[in-house]
Amino acid sequence: MKTPFNRYLHIAFILIGWFFLLYLEEPATAIIYLGLALVFDPFDPEQAWKDRPFWQKAVLVAELIVVFICGILEWQSL
């Protein structure tokens, strides 16, 4: 896929995920959308991880941490 299309999908899934997490308070559904957002790399997907700037790595890792936090919240509510 091309990067601009990935960027739009990434942003859309992030916004939907935050909507489910913050407004509807459904971390299980937020996990799905926030996790899918990571599939659509908003940056250059052809660039290797080690060659990426620090801020791009920080953004992707921060999103991954949010997914893990949502998983912990959902697991604790069982």
C-alpha positions in Angstrom: 0.0 0.0 0.0 1.1 3.6 -0.5 2.0 5.7 2.4 -0.7 8.4 2.1 -3.4 5.8 2.1 -1.8 4.1 5.1 -1.6 7.4 6.9 -5.4 8.1 6.5 -6.3 4.6 7.6 -3.9 4.8 10.6 -5.4 8.1 11.7 -9.0 6.8 11.2 -8.3 3.7 13.3 -6.6 5.7 16.0 -9.5 8.1 16.3 -12.1 5.3 16.4 -10.0 3.5 19.0 -9.7 6.6 21.2 -13.5 7.2 20.8 -14.2 3.7 22.1 -11.7 4.0 24.9 -12.5 7.5 26.2 -16.1 8.1 25.3 -17.8 4.7 25.3 -15.3 3.2 27.8 -15.0 -0.1 26.0 -11.3 -1.1 26.1 -12.0 -4.4 24.4 -13.2 -2.7 21.2 -10.5 0.0 21.5 -7.8 -2.8 21.5 -9.1 -3.9 18.1 -9.0 -0.5 16.5 -5.8 0.7 18.0 -4.1 -2.6 17.2 -5.3 -2.4 13.6 -3.9 1.1 13.4 -0.4 -0.3 13.9 -0.8 -2.5 10.9 -1.1 0.6 8.7 2.3 2.2 9.1 1.7 5.9 8.7 5.4 6.5 7.9 7.5 5.0 5.0 6.8 1.2 5.3 9.9 0.4 3.1 12.2 2.0 5.7 13.8 -0.4 8.1 13.1 0.0 11.8 16.8 0.8 12.6 16.8 3.5 10.0 13.7 5.4 11.3 14.0 8.6 13.2 13.6 8.4 17.0 10.3 10.3 16.9 8.7 7.8 14.5 9.8 4.9 16.7 8.4 6.8 19.8 5.0 7.3 18.2 4.6 3.6 17.2 5.9 2.3 20.6 3.6 4.7 22.4 0.6 3.4 20.4 1.7 -0.2 21.2 1.8 0.7 25.0 -1.7 2.1 24.8 -2.9 -1.2 23.3 -1.2 -3.1 26.1 -2.8 -0.8 28.7 -6.2 -1.4 27.1 -5.6 -5.1 27.3 -4.7 -4.9 31.0 -7.8 -2.8 31.7 -10.0 -5.4 29.9 -8.3 -8.3 31.6 -8.8 -6.8 35.0 -12.5 -6.3 34.3 -13.1 -10.0 33.7 
